[in-house]
Amino acid sequence: MPRDIHILTEAQLRQFVSVDETAIDIVAKAFATLAGGEVIMPPIMSMDIPSVHGEVDVKTAYIPGFDGFAVKISPGFFNNPSIGLPSTNGLMVLFSAKTGVVEAVLLDNGYLTDVRTAAAGGLAAKLMAPQNVETAGVMGTGAQARLQIEAAHLVRPFKKVLVWGRDAGKAAACAADIAARTGVDAVAEPDPARLVAESQLVVTTTPSAEAVLKADWLHPGLHITAMGSDQTGKNEIDPAAFTKLDVYVADRISQCETLGELRSALQAGTVATTDGINELGQVVLDPSLGRKSDREITLCDLTGTGAQDTAIATFAFAAAKTAGTGTIVEA
C-alpha cells in the first residue's frame, strides 16, 4: 500500500522552530517524561573519526504518548570551517510510533539539534542559575556559543556577556553576533579565568579534550552548563572542580558517566560513585533538587539525549504538517 512521506528542509523547519520559550518547554517535558522511567532510549551509537577530527552520533528514543519517534544521524566534523563548511549537519527520520513506517524526513542540517541543545541549556539555567545574573560567560565561539547564550538570556536576562575562545578574532565575531541577537553588551575576554570570575553563569561549548575551565576559578554563586563533552575523548571541566560543587546534575547519568564531564571526574577519582546524583528531568519535576541558594556552585552536564530529538522532531513535523508545508513523496 503506497504511503506519503513528508520531506522538510532546514529553511522550512526554521519557520516553526526557534530558540524560544516554546522550545525550552518542549525539552523540559521530554526530560520530565524521561525521569518517569517510561521512555525507551538506547545508548548512543557513536563513531569517532580522529583522522579528520570528526564524529558521528546516532540517537533515538520512544516517548509514551507521542505519535512518532525520531532517529537522528548527527555528524560533527570540526575541521570543516577551514574549508567554508559548518562543523555540524545531519538529519532526522520520524517514524510512526504505532506502525514503525517512515512519516517524515527532516533535512535540518543539524538545526533541530542546535535548537534542542540550546533549549536544554536554557532549561538548565532556568532551574540552576542564580536568580540574578548580571554577567554571563561563554567558552567557545561556534554556533552553540551563540545559541546557548540566547537561550540562557530568555530565562536569566543578564546585562553583559563575556566570550572566550582560543582564536581572538573568532571570539570577537562571536561577541558581535551575540550582541546583535540579544541586544546585550557582549565583548571578547582573552583571560578565561577572568571570564569565570566575573560571571554568575558560564556555558562551555567547546569540543576540547583538555579542561578549559579550572577548579581554582570556581566561586560562590556560579552556575556552569557544560555541553561540549559528548564523546569519550572530550573534557571541558577540570575534574577537581567536582570537589567544590554543591549541586551536580546530569542530563542522563548513564551517558554522562561514559561521555560527559562525569566520566572524567570518575576516572580522576574526584567523584567516587553516581549514587545520589540527580538527572535534569528529576529537577524539572522537583526544582528543590537544583540550586537551593544564590551562594551555591552548580553544574549541569549535558550530553544530549534521544528524548530531546524525538520531542523537537515531533513538534516540528506536527507544526509543518498543520501548515501544509513540505514536499510529499509516495513510497
N, C-alpha and C positions, 0 to 999 in steps of 0.2 A: 504493500500500500504506500503510495507516494506521501511524503510529508514535507512540510515547509520548514526551512531553516533560515533564520534571520541572520544577516551579516551586518555588523555595525562597525563603523570606522572610529578612530580616535576623535576626529572632528565632530562626528555625530554624538558620540558619548559625552563630549565636553558640554553639549547643550543641556545635559540633565544632571551631571555630576561635577561637583567642585568641592574645594576645601571650605566647608562651611559648617554651621551647627547641625544641619541635617546629616552630613557625613559622620560627624562625631557621634551623633545619636545612633546611627545605624551600627557603627562599630561598637558602641557601648552595649547595645542589645546583643550583638554577636558574642561579646566577651561574657556577658551575664549568662547567656544560654550555655556557653562553653563551661562556665563554672558549675552549672547544674548537673553536669556529668552525662547528659544525653546525646551530646554531639559526637559523631563518629569522625575522627580526624587522625589519619595515619601519619607516621613520621614523614618529615620532608625527604623527598628524594633529591639529593644534592650531588652535583658533579663539579669538581674544581679542575680548571684547566690552566695551570700556572704558567705554561709556556707563552700564553698570550694574555696573562693577567685577567683571566675570565672565569666565570662560574655560571652554572645553570641550576635553578631550583624548580622543582615541581611540587605544588601544594594543592590540597583539596580538603573538603570537609562536607559532611552531610549534617544539616541542621534540622531537627524535627520541626515540622510546621511550615518549612519553606517548600515552594513548588519545585525548585530546582537545586542543583548543586554544581559548583564550578570546579573545573580542573585548570590550574594556571601553570603555564610554562613561562619562566622568568629568567632570561639571560642577563648577566651583568658583565660587560667587557670593558674594563676600566682604562684601557689604552685608547679607546675609541675617540675621545675628544681631540687627541692629537691628529686625527685624520678627518675631523669635522663631523663625527657621528656621536650620538648620545651614548652614555655609558650603559643605559638600561633600555630594554624594549620588551617584547613579549606579547602574549595573547591569553585570553581565557575562553574556554569552551563550556557552555552551560548545558547541562543535561536535565531531563525531566526526572524529578525525584520519584515519580510513580512508575515510569516505564523504562528509564535509562536511555531514551532516544535523545539525540542531539537537538536542542531547541535553538541555540544561538551560538555564533562565533563572534567574539568581541575582539576586534583587531585594534586594541587600545594602545599598542606600543609601550606598554608599561604604565600608562596614565592612571588606570584604576588602582594599580598597586601603589603608585605615588600618593594618590588621594587617601586610600585606606591606611597607608603607613603614617601619613601626616595626621590623619584623624585620630589614630591611636596615640600619637604624641600629644595631640590636643587633649585627649581624654586623660592621659597621664598627668598633664599639667593641671587640669581641672580638679583631679582628685588628690594630687600630691604636692603641688607647688604651694608656697606661702600665699595667703590671701592677697597680700600687697607685694607686687613685683614691680620695682622701678626700672630695673635693668635686666635684660635677658642676653645671654651669650650663646653663640653657636660656633661649634668647632667643625670645620668643613665648609666647602664652598660650592657644592653641587646642587642639584635640584632639590634634594631633601633638606638642605640647609635653609633654602628659601621657604619651602612648604611647611616645614616643621615650625618655623618662627611664625608664619602666617596663621597656622592652626593654634599655636600657643597664645597668640595675641587675641584670638577670639574669646578665650576663657580667662586670660590674665592680661588686660590691656596695659602693658608696660609702656614706658616713655622713651626707652633707649635700647638699642641693640648693638652689641659688640660682636664682630666677626673675626675669627682667626682661621688662617689657612697657611699651608707651607709656601704657597705662591702668593706674594703680596698683591700682585695685580689681580688675581682671581678673587682674593678677599675683598679688595676694593670694589670690584664689579658686583660681587655678591651683596655687599652692603648697599650699594646704589640700588640694586633690584629690590632688596627688602624695604628700603625707604620708599620706593615707588609703590610697592604692593600694599604697605601698611600705613604709610603716612607718618611713620615713627622715625626719629633721628637714628640712623644706623651708620656706624663707622668701622673701618678695619682696625683691629687691635693686634699688633705684632707680638705681644707678650701673652702667651696663653695663661700664665699664672695670674697676671693682672686681670685678664678677662674673667676668670673664675672668681677672683677676689671681689670684683665689683658687681657681680651678678647674683641674683637670687634664684634664677632659673637658667640652667645650661643644658643645651642639647648637643650631643656628639653624633656626627653624621658621616664619619669617615670610614673607609674600608681598611683602616690601619691594622697592621699585625703587631704593633707595639703601642703600649699605653700612651695616649696623648693627654690624659688628664691624671695628674699625680695626686696621691693620697694627701700629701702635705698641703695641698691647695684647698682642701675642703674646709668649710666654715659653717657655724650655726646659721640656720635659716636658708640653706642651699638645697635646691632640688635639681637632680640630674636625670634627664631622659637619655639613655644610651640606646641608639637604634642602629649603629653601624655594624655591630658584630652579629653576623648571621651565618658564619661559616667557622669551621673548627680552627682555622688559622688566624682568625681575627681577634683583636683585643684593643679596646679603646680606653678602658678604665684600669688604673693601677690596682692590682688585686689587693694591695694593702689598704685601699680605700674602704673595703668591706668591714674592716675592724672599727671604722669611725661612723658607720651608718646607724641611724636609729630605725630606719624602715627600708627594707629592700622588697621589691615586688617584681615578679616575673610575669611576662605575658602568658607563658606556658612553661612550667618548671621542667618538664621532660625535654623541651627544646633548649631552654637556657642552660641547662647543665651539660649539654653537648655542643651548643653553638654560640651561646651568648656570653656575657661577662661573668655569669655564674660559673661557667666552665673554667675560666682562668683562675677564679678565686678558689674553686675546689682543688684545682691542680696545685695552686700555691699553698694550700692549707689555711688560708685566711677565712674560709668557710668550711666547717667540718662536716655538715650534714644539711640536707634540704628540708629536714623536719622543721615545721613551724613557718616555712616560707609561704606567703600568700601569692595568689595569682591575681592579675588585674581584674578579671571577672568577679572575683570574690570582693574586691574593693568596690566595684560598681554596686554590688548587692549590699555591701556594708561599708560605707565610707569611713567608719571609725577604724578600719584596718589600715588606712593610709596615714596621712600626716595628722598628728594629734596636737601639735603646737607649732608656732612660727619659728621656733628655735631648732627644730629637729633637722637632721640631714637625711635626705631621702633619695632613693634611686629606683627608677623603673627601667627594667631590662626588656627591650623589645626585639624579638627575633622575627616577628611576622607570622601570622597563623592562617591556615586554610579557611578557618571560620570567617575571618575578615574578608577573604576573597569571595567566598560564597555569598556573604551578606551584600557586599558592594555590587557584585555582578548581578545578583537577583534584582536589586533595586534599580540598577541602570537599565536592565533589559525590560523590566516592567514599565518604567517611565517612557522608554523609547517606543515600545510596542503600543502603549496607550496613545502616544502622539503620532503613530503611523510612520515613524522614522526608520530607515534602514532598507536594505535590499533583501528580498525574499528569493531563495533558490529552492527548487524542488529536488529532493533526494529520494 
